[in-house]
Amino acid sequence: MKNIYFLFIISFFGTAVFAQDTIPGQVVRVDTVVVEKVRVDTVEVQAPAENQTQAQAQQTEQKPQNNNAASKVYYGGYANFSFGKYTIIGIEPIIGFKLLPKLSIGGKLSYEYFKNKNYSPTREGSNYGIGLFSRLRIARRFYAHVEFSEMNYKLFTSVDDSNREWISFLYVGGGFSQPISKNTSINAQVLWDVLQNKNSPYKTVEPIFSVGIAAGF
């Protein structure tokens, strides 16, 4: 019996203590401090990128135009020769521009050494001049050529006396173009002077041969 009473007393005091610690109807609030999120704004600088993109686009557009213009220009030169009683050996650097795929215009400078055996003693000297020409491709490798040229000639008024005079020429003829690489060709042409200036050294039936090289033609 004593043991039963002892257990009863312990249970009574334990229940009282538990009832004091747990207070019905009261909630112990633990405040939770919510730290608001700090927003970090990301600033996007787009103007330079757009400007750069526009600049690249402009360069892309300009390059084909520049390349296209450059592809229309061709240049080269000729070694002129005519043998017989009136011999000529000369050089002619040229530059041309393609107005159309088959039609072009251009200009040239000329220098030549001549030797005329029609006179005794033989007359010889040097001439120089300029010219404008037009070419039309009539086939893959053949072209027609028309040219107006002004040459400053050494003219002999007597055996021991000479002066210089500008003489006009109008050449017509054609040529043959033989490619030797992707952008280079050897051109051989034959022309006739149809203007026939009174001081022209050429006769109507006398051909003038030229052989040279051209890049881009």
C-alpha positions, 0 to 999 in steps of 0.5 A, spaced: 500 500 500 505 504 501 508 503 494 501 505 491 501 511 495 508 513 493 506 512 486 500 516 486 503 522 490 509 522 484 504 522 479 500 528 482 506 532 483 508 531 475 502 532 473 501 539 476 508 541 474 507 539 467 500 543 467 504 549 469 509 549 464 504 548 458 499 554 459 493 553 455 490 558 450 497 562 450 502 562 444 509 564 445 510 568 439 517 568 436 518 574 431 521 572 425 525 578 422 524 578 414 529 581 411 527 584 404 531 582 398 535 587 395 534 588 388 541 589 384 539 592 377 543 590 371 544 596 367 545 593 360 549 598 355 546 596 348 548 602 344 555 601 343 553 594 341 548 596 336 553 601 333 558 596 332 553 591 329 551 597 324 558 599 323 560 591 321 554 591 317 556 598 313 563 595 312 560 588 310 556 592 305 561 597 303 566 591 301 562 588 296 562 595 292 569 596 293 571 589 290 566 590 285 569 597 283 576 594 283 574 588 279 572 593 273 579 596 272 584 592 268 591 594 266 597 592 262 602 594 257 604 593 250 610 592 246 609 595 239 613 593 233 612 594 225 618 592 221 620 594 214 622 600 211 619 604 217 621 600 223 618 602 230 619 599 237 615 601 242 612 600 249 605 602 251 602 602 258 594 602 259 589 602 264 581 600 262 575 600 265 569 596 264 562 600 263 559 593 261 561 586 262 563 586 254 564 593 253 570 598 256 574 604 255 581 606 257 587 610 256 594 609 254 601 612 254 606 611 248 613 611 247 617 609 241 623 608 237 623 609 229 627 608 224 625 610 217 629 607 211 625 610 206 630 616 206 638 616 205 641 617 210 636 613 214 632 617 219 631 615 226 629 618 233 623 617 238 616 619 239 611 619 244 604 621 246 597 619 249 591 615 247 584 613 248 581 607 246 574 602 247 574 595 246 568 590 245 568 583 246 565 579 240 567 572 243 570 569 249 577 570 246 576 575 241 575 583 241 574 589 237 579 595 238 578 602 236 583 608 238 584 615 237 591 617 239 595 623 239 603 622 237 608 627 238 613 626 232 620 628 230 619 630 223 625 631 218 624 638 214 631 636 210 637 632 211 640 635 217 634 639 220 628 636 224 622 639 228 616 636 232 609 636 231 603 633 234 599 628 229 593 624 230 591 617 228 584 613 228 586 606 229 581 600 228 582 593 228 582 587 233 585 582 238 586 575 241 586 574 248 589 568 251 589 567 259 595 564 262 592 565 269 586 566 273 586 574 272 592 575 267 592 574 259 597 575 253 593 580 248 595 580 241 592 585 236 593 588 229 590 595 228 590 600 221 590 607 221 584 610 217 585 617 219 591 618 214 594 624 216 598 627 211 604 626 216 602 619 218 608 614 217 603 609 216 599 607 209 592 604 209 594 597 208 600 597 213 598 593 219 601 595 226 602 589 231 602 589 238 603 584 243 602 585 251 600 583 257 593 585 261 591 583 268 583 583 269 581 584 262 
